[in-house]
Amino acid sequence: MTGHDMTQSYEARLRRVLQYIFDHPDGDLSLDALADVAAMSRFHWHRVYHAMTGETCAQAVRRVRAHRAAIWLIQTDWTVSEVAKRTGYGNVQSFARAFREIHGQTPAVYRKAGSPGAFGLTLRTGETLMYDIQIRDLPPLRLAALRHIGDYAEIGRAFEQLATVFTARGYWPQARGMVGIYYDDPTSVPLAELTSDAGITVADGFEMPEDLTGIDMGGGRHAVLTYKGPYSGLKAAWDHLYGHWLPTSGEEPADAPAFENYLNDPKDVAPADLVTEICAPLTSRQ
């Protein structure tokens, strides 16, 4: 399959999901449900959708629900409560608030004066930043990890705790690197519930202490994007990997989380000299 064909394939998935939201506004439109419709692992789906469209899945759901509501408010005599129910809202208050955020008017005011706008998918365009991306066969990794719950930007505190453990117990001779694994979509999971792991790769034979979690990562084919610069620029790199490179690569993401591999330490180098690899697992080639 050519890169053009793959781009069409990814676009077709986006359109299929958008049409599903349109057809089932009162149904299960969770991230997992929409990933199933897209036939893509939940670990990657939200990143692909946002990177290609500039819109999160949650934003798309709110927008399409508001569009369906606008049509029904004008073309039917259903009560506002009935329209709210048919668009997946449990009560009129939450529906009215969401509708006003999109249309700038309450449902009642819109019913008197409004008209439904266009419905469709707009793919993100604009300047494309360039990054070095290679497909590599990565070895399996064994991590000694600490779980972090909350804002991904605060995972540094888990790394600090982990580093303190390694220093106090003399584990550093068995350390091989540092890895961050991010499991959730921050656009659909509450900030306080985001789940990630701060990990240090360890040598074979490392005896995992009870207060650290051992994580085995399978290795295999990965797309590896190498980014140099401050951590604040990593989001643009993730967006490029999932919104530009992956849809044109002819590759499919595997059902495993992507991760960041930190090749140096902000304690040792300036932010501009930090080097991070974003590693996205790919399905095997037959």
N, C-alpha and C positions, 0 to 999 in steps of 0.2 A: 504494500500500500504506500503510495507516495505521500509526501508531506502535505500536499494540497488535499488529498483524500482524507488524511487524518484530521486536518483542520475542519473539513466539512463534517467529519464524524463527531468531533467534539462540539461543533456548533449545533449539530442535530440533537445531541444530548441536551444541550441547554434549551433548545426549542421544545423538546419533548417534556422537559420538566416544567417549563413555563406553561405549556398547554395543559399539563396535568393540574397545576395550581388553578388555572382558569376553569377547568372542568370540575374541580372538586374543592371549591373554596371553603366548604364546611367540613372537609375531611382531615385526615392526619397529614399535616404538612410539615412534620418535624424534619430535622436534618437527615436522620436515618432513613425516613420514608422517601425523601426526595433523592437521596443517594441511591436507593434501590431502583427508583424510576430511571435514574441516569445510568444504571448498571456500572457504578464506580464505587470503590471503597470510600466509606465515610471519612477515612483519614485524609483523603485527597480532594473529595468532591467540593467541599466548601471553598477550598483554595482555588480550584480551577474556575468555579463559577464567579467568584469575586474578582479574580485576576483578569478574566476574559471580559467581564461586563462592567466592572467598577461598582457593582451592586452586590450586597450580600444576599444570601437566600432568604433571610428574614425580611429584608427590605423588599425583595421581590414579592414575597407572600403578602405583605401589607399593601403594596401597590396594586397587585392584581385583585385582591379582595376589595379594595376601594373602588377599582374600576368596575367590577361586577356589581357592587352596591350602587354605583352611580347609574348604571343602566337600569337596574331594577327600580330605583327610586323614580325614574322618569317614565319607564315603560309599563309599570304595573301599579296596581292600587294596594299593594301589600303595605302593611303598617311598617313603621321604622323598626319596631321590635322584630317583625318577621324577616325583614331584610338583614338585620343584625344576626339572627339565628342562621339564615341561609349562607352568610359569609363567615361563619365560624366563630362568632363572638358570643360569649356567655351572657352578656347583658348590654343594654342600650348605651350605658355610660361609656364602657370601653370601646364600643363600636363608634360612637359619636366622636370620641377623642381621636381615634385612629383615622377616621374619615376626614376630620378637620385638618389633621396634620398633612394629609395628601392634597386635599382639594381647597383648603383655606376657608371652608364654610361648614356649618353644621348640616347634617342630612336634611333637616326640614327646610332650611334656606336653599339648599341646592335643589331640592325637589321643585321649588317654585321657579327657580331661574336658571338652573344649570343644564348642561348637556354633556354626555359622556365623551371623553377624549379618546385618543388613539391608544391601542393596545399593541405591544410588540416588544421585541428584543433588540437592544442596541449593544453592539460589541464595542469594547473600549478601543480607542485608537489614540494615536499621538506618538511622540518620540519614544523610541525603544532604546533603553540603555543596554550596553553590551557587557556581557560577562563571559568568563571562561567556563564552559560546561563540557564535561567529558562523561562518557559511560564507562564505568569501572566495575570490576568484580571485587567487592570488598570482602575481607575475611570476616568470619564470625567474631563477635565481640562479647566479652563478659564485663558487665558493669557492676560496680558497687555504687548504689544509688540512694538518694534521699528524695522522697516524694515532696513536691511543692503544690499546695492548693492555693489558688488565688491568681492575681495579676501576673501574667508572664513576665512583665518588666521587673518584677520583684524576685525572680528566681535566683538572683545573685545571693540572696540571704541563705538559700539552701546550699549553694556552692560554697559559701563561706563556712557554713557548719560542716560540710563534708570535708573541706580542706583542713579544718581544725582537727577533725577525727584522724585524718591521715598523718598530720604532723604529730599529734600527741601520742599516737600508737606506733609511729615509725613505719607506716605503710608505704611511703613515697617510693622506695626502691622497687615496689611491685606495680607502680602506677605507669600507665602508658599514654594517657591523654584524658581530655575532658569532653563530655558529650551532654547535650540538652535534648530531651525528647518532649514534644508538645502534642498532646492528644486531642484537644478540643478546639472547636471553632469559637474564638472570642467574640464573634458577632452574634452568636445564638445561645451561648452558655453564659450565665451570669458571671461577672468578673470574680466574685468570691468563690466560684465553684470550678474554675479552670484547673485542669490537672496536667502536671508536667513532672518530669523526673530530672534531677541534676545527678549526673553520673560521672564516675571516673573509671576508665577502662583499666582492667587489672590483668596481671599475668596469669598464665595457667597455674593451677595449684593454689591460688589465693584462697585462704580460708575466710569465708564471709562471716563477719561478726553478726550477732543477732540483731543489733540495732541498725544495720544497713540492709538494703534489699538487693538481692542478686538479680540482675536482668540479663538474659541471654538474647542477643540479637543475631539473627540468622546469617547475615552477610548476603552475598550474591550480587546480582546486577543492580547498580544504582546510577542514577544521574547525579553527578557531583558538580555543583556550582561553587566556584571559588570566589569569595568576596573579600576584598581588602578595604578596611575602613572602620569607622565607628559602628557600634552595634545599632545605633539609631537608623542606619541605612539598610539594615537587613530586610525590612519589610519590602522595599522596592526590589530587592534581589529575589525574595520569595515570589512576588507578583510576576517577575519576568520568567522565572522557572515554570510556574504553573499557567500563566496567561499567554505566554508567547512560545517558549521553547517546547513544552510538552505537547501542545496541540499540533505542532508542525513537525514533530520528531519521528512520528511513526511508532511511538512507544506507548505502552499502557502502564499505569501505576499499579504496583502490587498491593495486596491487602495487608499492609503493615505501615506503621507511622514513619514519616520522615523525621530527620533529626539534624541538629547542628553539631558539627565537630570543630572544636576550638583549638586552633593550632598554636596559639601563643596566649599570653596572660596579660590582661590590662594592668597588672601590677608591674610588668616588666617593660612594656612598650607603650608608645603614644597611641591614642585612639586611631589616628590615621594609618598606623602600621599593624593594627589587629588583622588577623587572617582567619576567616571562618569558612568552613565547607558546609553547604546545605546539601544533604544527602537524601534523595528521594528513591525509595525502592521501586524497581521495575519488574514486570513479569519476565519470565525466562523465555528466551528464543528457542524454538524447537529446531 
